[in-house]
Amino acid sequence: MLFPMVWRMDMRILVGKNFARLRKEKGLTQEQVEERSGFSQQYLSGLEQGRRNPTVITLYELAQALKVSHVELVSPIE
C-alpha cells in the first residue's frame, strides 16, 4: 500500500514545521515558549529545524505551551 507523499515526509521535519508555524501564529518567540515549556531555546530551534526527535510526552508538553492540541503538531501539512 502506498501512502500519500505527505506521509513520506520525515516526521521530525513535519513536527518542526508545524511547531514553528503554530508558534508564529500565536505570536510567540522561542524564548517565550522556553519560559512556558521548560525546553531550552536551543532545543526548540533544533526541533524547528527537524534535528530533534521528540517523544510523545514532549509533543504533549509543547502543545500545552502553545495551547493547541498535540495532534496539530503531527498533522500533515496541506
N, C-alpha and C positions, 0 to 999 in steps of 0.2 A: 504494500500500500504506500503510495506516495503522499507526502504531506505538502501543503501549500508552501511556497517559498518562504513565507513569513516564519513558519515553524522551523525552518532550517537555520535561521539566524541563531548565532551563539546566544544562549540565554544571558550570559554576562553582559553582552553588548545591549541586548534588549532591555534588561533591568536598568543598566546605566543610562540609556537614552530616556527611558520612562521616568526615572528618578530625576534627571536633570530637567526634563520638560515640566514635570509636576512641581518641582522646587521653584522654577522660574515663574510658573503660572501663579504660584502662591506669593510671589514677590519676596522670596527668601534667599539669603546668601548661604553659602556653605557654612560659614561661621555661625549663622543663626541656627541652622539645622544641627550643627555641632552642639550648641548650647541646649537645644531641645532633646537631642537623642543621646548625647554622651559619646558619639562616634567622632573621632578626630576629623578635622578638615582634610587632612592628608588621606584618610580612609575614604571619605566622601568623594574626593577628587578622583582617586583610583577607581571607585565604584562607577562614577560617571564616565570614565574612560574605558570601562569594560575590563579592567585589570583585576577586579575583585570578584570572588565567588561567594556571595553572601549566603548564610544559612537561612532556613525558613524563619527562625526566630529573629534574625537580623532584619529580614524583609518586613516582618510584622512590626518591629520596633521603629524602623524607618518610616513605615506607613503611618504609624501613630504620630510620629514627629511632624509629618506633613498633613496630618488629619485627612487621610484618604484611606481607601480600602487597600489591603495588601495585594488584592487581585489586580489593581491598576498598575502595579509595578511589574507584573509578569504578562500583562495582556499584550497581544501582538499590536504593532504599530500599523495603523491603516494608512 
